[in-house]
Amino acid sequence: MAEKQSNRQRGTLEAILIESIHTLVYEKDINVALNCFLETIGRYYGSDRAYIFEFDPEKGTTDNTFEWCAEEIKSQKDKLQKVPMDVLENWMQKFYETGEFYIAALEQDVASSRADFEILRAQGINSLMAAPLLWEEEVVGFLGVDNPSDHIGDMTLLRSAVDFVTADLEKRRLIEELRHAGSIDMLTGLKNRNEYTRRFNELKRAHLQTFGVVFIDINGLKQLNDTYGHEHGDAVIRETAECIRKHFKEYAYRIGGDEFIVLWEDVKEDVFNGKVAQLRAEFGHVEEYSISMGVVWQKGDIDVEQQVKKADAYMYKAKQAHYQNGSNDRRKRR
């Protein structure tokens, strides 16, 4: 009888593991795959929560990045962001020594003076099971369940699944890096023309309350390149981009060799104009080169395409005036 029961349990575990691996391997959306996987794990253990934590070694913190909760169990994910790694000192020791971390009863197994005790108690966690996520023999996170009521202490499923979870997280990270690289201008770090086009089309479909546009062009960049070389010209482009980023942060794009644009939706007029004034003042102190700007701000009945065209036209007029003034200055010196 005991042997038959053991075989049934083994068969159930294998079926669950196959189902979990199938979800992680064949579901195209990685986020959906990991969420479905956590539900399978959580239900197998009869737990309150199943979750994934990922470490950020540079910041020395860990984040709860994925979570499944049983019915009537409140999510804890938002409360578990940027948790100091020091809190997990005992966990890390166990991960490297035994490949797991297990609390059978919080009050008995964890000293109240430990940093993790209060965090666990505040979440209503009396017991938990966790297995480390390893990448190149380094612990990069962990997979865990809270308050399991089934298969208590049996780490087989968690240990068997972590390699597939780690592979999926690495795949997700690479996809995000590629997506980021595809939207960022490599020279300046600003968003590139592809990202501008995507955002422009998105804004055209949106119902905006206000909309501000700044069109910026570096004057005489070709002459700078011809005189001092392209490396110097690139340095000027980077300096210009840094000034724009300082005042407009995530709203700025490099859309051409010497052209930049700011698209700022739902911004108050005084805030927008204040930033424009600060940008003008900053470039006013630059002696080596100058910029031409076209600025528009509108409230209500906004046509995004027309506003961008208007800002472009204003910038072009400013550029013409710049070169006209330069010609006049040269004639006066003669």
C-alpha positions as MATLAB code, in Angstrom:
seq = 'MAEKQSNRQRGTLEAILIESIHTLVYEKDINVALNCFLETIGRYYGSDRAYIFEFDPEKGTTDNTFEWCAEEIKSQKDKLQKVPMDVLENWMQKFYETGEFYIAALEQDVASSRADFEILRAQGINSLMAAPLLWEEEVVGFLGVDNPSDHIGDMTLLRSAVDFVTADLEKRRLIEELRHAGSIDMLTGLKNRNEYTRRFNELKRAHLQTFGVVFIDINGLKQLNDTYGHEHGDAVIRETAECIRKHFKEYAYRIGGDEFIVLWEDVKEDVFNGKVAQLRAEFGHVEEYSISMGVVWQKGDIDVEQQVKKADAYMYKAKQAHYQNGSNDRRKRR';
ca = [
       0.000    0.000    0.000;
       2.766    2.435    0.974;
       4.649    1.607   -2.220;
       1.541    2.260   -4.364;
       0.995    5.600   -2.623;
       4.651    6.495   -3.176;
       4.339    5.632   -6.873;
       1.185    7.766   -7.179;
       2.965   10.712   -5.554;
       5.953   10.212   -7.833;
       3.649   10.103  -10.831;
       1.893   13.273   -9.703;
       5.237   15.056   -9.209;
       6.464   14.019  -12.627;
       3.220   15.195  -14.242;
       3.425   18.545  -12.469;
       7.072   18.946  -13.444;
       6.337   18.129  -17.087;
       3.449   20.597  -17.083;
       5.660   23.288  -15.535;
       8.511   22.739  -17.991;
       6.095   22.672  -20.932;
       4.683   26.048  -19.843;
       8.134   27.616  -19.490;
       9.436   26.244  -22.784;
       6.477   26.663  -25.127;
       4.606   29.767  -23.906;
       5.842   32.608  -26.127;
       5.131   35.386  -23.627;
       7.725   34.896  -20.891;
       5.761   36.884  -18.325;
       2.662   34.765  -18.916;
       4.772   31.598  -18.754;
       6.303   32.471  -15.395;
       2.968   33.509  -13.882;
       1.298   30.260  -15.030;
       4.266   28.281  -13.753;
       4.011   29.915  -10.314;
       0.326   29.041  -10.128;
       1.141   25.389  -10.854;
       3.856   25.372   -8.182;
       1.692   27.227   -5.672;
      -1.235   24.847   -6.068;
       0.987   21.768   -5.891;
       2.271   22.856   -2.504;
      -1.107   24.198   -1.361;
       0.660   27.459   -0.528;
      -0.537   31.015    0.058;
       1.974   32.455   -2.386;
       4.521   31.292   -4.934;
       7.108   33.803   -6.088;
      10.398   34.638   -7.734;
      12.969   37.041   -6.322;
      15.800   38.411   -8.456;
      18.994   39.950   -7.072;
      20.556   43.259   -8.122;
      24.231   42.907   -7.090;
      25.138   46.477   -8.068;
      22.537   47.968   -5.724;
      22.827   45.227   -3.128;
      19.072   44.619   -3.177;
      16.530   42.006   -4.236;
      13.113   42.434   -5.857;
      10.014   40.244   -5.882;
       9.532   40.197   -9.666;
       6.834   37.528  -10.086;
       4.088   36.357   -7.747;
       1.043   34.083   -7.613;
      -1.428   34.318   -4.718;
      -4.122   31.898   -3.637;
      -7.675   33.184   -3.319;
      -8.190   35.732   -0.529;
      -4.430   36.085   -0.048;
      -3.183   39.640   -0.445;
      -0.322   40.375   -2.809;
       2.970   41.258   -1.130;
       4.930   41.987   -4.296;
       4.816   45.794   -4.137;
       6.053   45.720   -0.532;
       9.022   43.534   -1.431;
      10.996   45.756   -3.778;
      14.595   46.822   -3.171;
      14.910   44.644   -0.079;
      18.505   44.918    1.246;
      20.501   41.757    0.607;
      21.729   41.863    4.204;
      18.268   40.642    5.227;
      18.962   37.378    3.373;
      22.318   36.620    4.973;
      21.102   33.336    6.502;
      19.223   32.415    3.335;
      22.322   32.866    1.175;
      24.399   30.717    3.492;
      21.836   27.914    3.238;
      21.505   28.314   -0.534;
      25.240   27.759   -1.017;
      25.593   25.061    1.642;
      22.513   22.891    1.064;
      20.837   24.287   -2.068;
      17.651   25.230   -0.213;
      16.130   27.305    2.573;
      13.310   25.909    4.690;
      11.400   27.308    7.655;
       9.033   24.822    9.270;
       7.807   27.235   11.972;
       8.847   30.883   12.052;
       8.780   31.366   15.837;
      10.880   28.239   16.411;
      13.293   28.342   13.464;
      14.100   32.052   13.186;
      15.434   34.189   16.028;
      13.321   37.306   16.585;
      16.508   39.393   16.431;
      17.196   38.390   12.833;
      16.539   40.971   10.109;
      14.205   38.678    8.149;
      12.016   37.713   11.115;
       9.867   40.851   11.225;
       9.507   40.974    7.439;
       8.173   37.412    7.379;
       5.898   37.887   10.384;
       4.423   41.092    8.906;
       3.365   39.071    5.851;
       1.716   36.373    7.932;
       4.340   33.797    6.951;
       4.730   30.934    9.403;
       6.565   28.548    7.073;
       8.248   28.691    3.691;
      10.352   26.730    1.233;
      12.832   28.298   -1.192;
      15.359   27.053   -3.747;
      18.125   29.207   -5.275;
      18.269   30.322   -8.887;
      21.829   29.740  -10.104;
      23.593   31.288  -13.076;
      27.207   30.261  -13.649;
      27.323   28.895  -10.087;
      26.238   32.220   -8.583;
      22.944   32.630   -6.727;
      20.998   35.249   -8.709;
      17.631   34.884   -6.986;
      15.280   32.282   -5.575;
      11.978   30.487   -6.124;
       9.788   30.045   -3.089;
       6.382   29.258   -1.589;
       4.782   30.575    1.609;
       2.802   28.547    4.140;
       2.704   25.255    2.171;
       0.059   22.776    3.286;
       0.932   19.920    0.900;
       4.257   18.156    0.258;
       5.702   20.060    3.208;
       9.484   19.897    3.306;
       9.694   18.107   -0.053;
      11.935   20.351   -2.167;
      11.976   18.024   -5.190;
       9.725   20.107   -7.438;
      11.336   23.411   -6.520;
      14.848   22.032   -7.067;
      13.857   20.417  -10.366;
      12.288   23.587  -11.767;
      14.855   26.259  -10.879;
      17.112   25.650  -13.892;
      14.202   26.195  -16.280;
      13.127   29.321  -14.378;
      16.659   30.731  -14.507;
      16.847   30.067  -18.257;
      13.529   31.857  -18.792;
      14.638   34.844  -16.700;
      17.880   35.055  -18.669;
      15.925   34.906  -21.923;
      13.660   37.679  -20.635;
      16.687   39.795  -19.684;
      18.243   39.378  -23.132;
      14.967   40.306  -24.846;
      14.700   43.429  -22.691;
      18.302   44.356  -23.522;
      17.626   43.945  -27.238;
      14.417   45.973  -26.959;
      16.291   48.666  -25.043;
      19.126   48.707  -27.595;
      16.579   49.016  -30.389;
      15.061   52.136  -28.839;
      18.200   53.964  -27.656;
      20.568   56.101  -29.686;
      23.994   54.586  -29.080;
      25.916   57.875  -29.358;
      23.879   59.935  -26.922;
      21.824   57.546  -24.800;
      18.641   59.407  -25.718;
      15.717   57.565  -27.291;
      16.243   57.075  -31.012;
      14.149   57.750  -34.119;
      12.452   54.340  -33.958;
      11.251   55.058  -30.441;
      10.242   58.584  -31.481;
       8.104   57.203  -34.318;
       6.461   54.694  -31.984;
       5.708   57.355  -29.377;
       4.560   59.884  -31.996;
       1.985   57.429  -33.357;
       0.914   56.565  -29.810;
       0.383   60.229  -28.934;
      -1.612   60.819  -32.116;
      -4.176   58.301  -30.848;
      -4.250   59.680  -27.303;
      -6.624   62.266  -25.833;
      -4.197   64.899  -24.589;
      -5.023   67.782  -22.309;
      -1.891   69.754  -23.218;
       1.093   69.126  -25.448;
       4.508   70.747  -25.733;
       7.090   70.248  -28.485;
      10.683   71.454  -28.702;
      12.567   70.995  -31.982;
      16.342   71.450  -31.616;
      19.062   71.577  -34.267;
      22.817   72.116  -33.821;
      24.019   75.025  -35.936;
      27.026   74.424  -38.151;
      27.716   70.819  -37.202;
      29.043   70.029  -40.703;
      31.538   72.870  -40.437;
      32.663   71.602  -37.032;
      33.145   68.117  -38.498;
      35.070   69.487  -41.482;
      37.267   71.717  -39.316;
      37.956   69.568  -36.267;
      36.963   66.054  -37.319;
      33.986   63.795  -36.684;
      35.118   62.781  -33.209;
      34.862   66.409  -32.158;
      31.475   66.643  -33.853;
      30.301   63.562  -31.938;
      31.430   65.181  -28.695;
      29.300   68.236  -29.528;
      26.293   65.986  -30.220;
      26.783   64.200  -26.882;
      27.126   67.511  -25.026;
      23.942   68.806  -26.634;
      22.079   65.599  -25.769;
      23.236   65.801  -22.149;
      21.899   69.352  -21.818;
      18.558   68.281  -23.278;
      18.390   65.212  -21.039;
      19.074   67.340  -17.957;
      15.920   69.393  -18.526;
      13.582   67.027  -20.383;
      14.630   63.563  -19.189;
      12.452   60.832  -20.748;
      10.694   63.154  -23.207;
      13.705   63.721  -25.505;
      14.709   61.916  -28.715;
      17.579   62.161  -31.205;
      15.921   61.899  -34.608;
      18.787   62.827  -36.948;
      22.490   63.582  -37.050;
      22.094   67.022  -35.464;
      18.357   67.053  -34.722;
      16.553   66.439  -31.448;
      12.927   66.660  -30.423;
      11.018   66.804  -27.155;
       7.452   65.470  -26.943;
       5.876   66.306  -23.593;
       2.231   65.442  -23.068;
      -0.087   66.780  -20.367;
       2.417   69.306  -19.031;
       1.482   72.674  -17.536;
       2.455   75.687  -19.621;
       4.552   77.347  -16.911;
       6.461   74.116  -16.212;
       7.126   73.555  -19.907;
       8.183   77.144  -20.585;
      10.378   77.123  -17.484;
      12.303   74.115  -18.776;
      12.639   75.700  -22.221;
      14.015   78.892  -20.639;
      16.539   76.873  -18.616;
      17.672   75.052  -21.759;
      18.067   78.317  -23.688;
      20.076   79.819  -20.829;
      22.373   76.804  -20.686;
      23.134   76.905  -24.383;
      23.615   80.663  -24.095;
      26.810   79.965  -22.133;
      28.235   77.655  -24.804;
      30.792   79.596  -26.865;
      31.936   77.002  -29.394;
      28.591   76.347  -31.070;
      24.899   77.237  -30.881;
      21.519   75.648  -31.443;
      18.278   76.666  -33.124;
      14.997   75.874  -31.372;
      11.356   75.753  -32.332;
       8.913   75.679  -29.429;
       5.136   75.201  -29.266;
       2.699   74.442  -26.444;
      -1.042   73.955  -26.817;
      -4.011   73.242  -24.627;
      -7.151   71.472  -25.887;
      -8.059   70.286  -29.414;
      -4.526   69.033  -29.989;
      -3.312   67.798  -33.355;
       0.021   66.170  -32.531;
       1.208   66.038  -36.134;
       0.454   69.717  -36.730;
       2.180   70.728  -33.496;
       5.341   68.868  -34.478;
       5.287   70.457  -37.958;
       4.816   73.888  -36.393;
       7.760   73.403  -34.029;
       9.883   72.204  -36.963;
       8.932   75.318  -38.955;
       9.808   77.612  -36.029;
      13.157   75.870  -35.664;
      13.861   76.321  -39.376;
      13.107   80.054  -39.148;
      15.428   80.344  -36.150;
      18.143   78.566  -38.111;
      17.701   80.873  -41.096;
      17.935   83.878  -38.783;
      21.110   82.467  -37.228;
      22.856   82.099  -40.572;
      21.497   85.454  -41.811;
      22.881   87.155  -38.716;
      26.192   85.412  -39.280;
      26.356   86.732  -42.856;
      25.500   90.240  -41.651;
      28.247   90.057  -39.028;
      30.799   89.012  -41.656;
      29.751   91.899  -43.937;
      30.060   94.370  -41.066;
      33.595   93.147  -40.278;
      34.590   93.859  -43.895;
];
